[in-house]
Every structure is written in C-alpha cells, then in structure tokens.
Amino acid sequence: MGPDISSASPPRLIFRNLSRVPGLFHAVFTRRGGVSAPPFDSLNAAWDSGDLEEAVRENLSRIKSCAAVKRLVSSVQVHGDELNFIDEKALEKLKARFPILVGPPADALATKLSSVGLLIKTADCQSILLVDPDSRIIANIHSGWRGSIGNIVGKTVRSLERLGLNPARTLAAVSPSLGPCCAEFVNFKREIPEEFWPFRSGPVHFDFWALTRAQLAAAGIGEQNIECAARCTVCEKSEFFSYRGEGKTGRMASVIGWNQP
Ligand SMILES: [Zn+2]
C-alpha cells in the first residue's frame, strides 16, 4: 500500500520512510486546497500552464507556508538530466518570482542548505524525493518518460555522491505519476530504446515505477529504502493533475526541505 492523503490543508501525501527523518519536511500536494479556477483547479503550482499569475502566487504561498521553509526554490523544467545543486553561490543566481526563487533549466534540484526547500511541479511525471540524513543532502527530481530513459535519477545520485551523499543511507520516495495501467506508448519501438522493453506492463504499456526503482537500486539505494506512492495520476484525476488525462490542466507541487528552527 502506498501513502495516504492527509486531511491537513492543503491535502498532501506523506511517505512513511521520509517521515522517520527528524526535522525533515516533505509532501506531495494534491490538486485540492488552492484557488485556481478550472481547468487548473485548484492548487496549481505552475505559471506556465496558462493560469492566472495571482492564483498561482496564492497557491505557492500556501505551499510555502505549509513547508515553513525560508526559501522555496524551483527551476525551469525541460525534461533533461541537468542537476542544479543549490549552494550559497548558486543561491545568488536564482531569480525571485514571489513567493519562490527560480533557477535555470534543470530537472534535478539538490541542496545541503537548511534554509532551502526544493519544489518540483508535475502532472503525470514523477517527482523523486531523496534524503541522506547523515550528510543532510536533499534532492527533488522531475522525471517523465524522457527522464526515465535518460536515467536522471542514476545520474543525480552519482553527482551527489561526489558532494558527500551516501547512497546506502539515502531514502527515496516516488510521487503519484503515470502508472503501468496508463503508460501507453503505441510508438514505443521508435520512442523507447530496446534496453527498457523488459519494463513493459502490457503489449504497449510500460511500468516506469518499476524502472525508477531499478535505477535507484542500481545507483546504490537499498530496495528497503525506496517507497513508491503507486498511485496513478491518470486514474485519479479528482486528486491529481494529469496531462494525459486532461490536456490543459495544472501542475502538482512536491516539496522537500528542512524545518526551520
Ligand atoms: Zn492509470
């Protein structure tokens, strides 16, 4: 069984493994509890979806105050494999767009700074949250099918190892996202390299949850330390935003950060 949605406001998913880390805040917010009108109803976290500036600003303010982080950092997500590691120097280069800070194009965000929360926006793509409680490195990774076949999770873990992350101690969580039930790729022979075909869950369906688990495990993260929400955004459109399910829609927020003293 995956994690439940809490009754807190705004409603959010909390993972069992990450909940055991003292001082860590993490959440995958659902689509409920915000102010955006249809088709962005209601807790849309992304300006570039076509929603009103002030509605997204209010939604992000709710998310930020819930996370209680001093700075909430996002990036321009481009379905690539770049990592933006937010240290003091990188922090200076971020652009303020109230109430958050936005970095250059990158689909993986990580930091050691306790003042920085990391925000990834999704609608079917996975957000993968990582924490190493010893080095206190945290990461939030955006991975759609392009990220999956580019192994952004494996690349991010390897980069973070050089900065002090210990994969053997790292906990990982995978957000609600496109499930094996709905990940249909009729042109998979053209779009998806053959090495990934063993992850098919049907003649033209793929299990990207299983692939992410395998990639995290191959990067040295213990199977027992990986928790997958196993909730499909396409199947649960009333709880989550789904690009495949709805087309024009909002983006969910997933956040990880250290509680402020
Ligand atoms: Zn589904």
Boltz pocket constraint, residues with backbone or C-beta under 6 A from the ligand:
constraints:
  - pocket:
      binder: B
      contacts: [[A, 178], [A, 179], [A, 180], [A, 181], [A, 182], [A, 232], [A, 233], [A, 234], [A, 235]]
      max_distance: 6.0
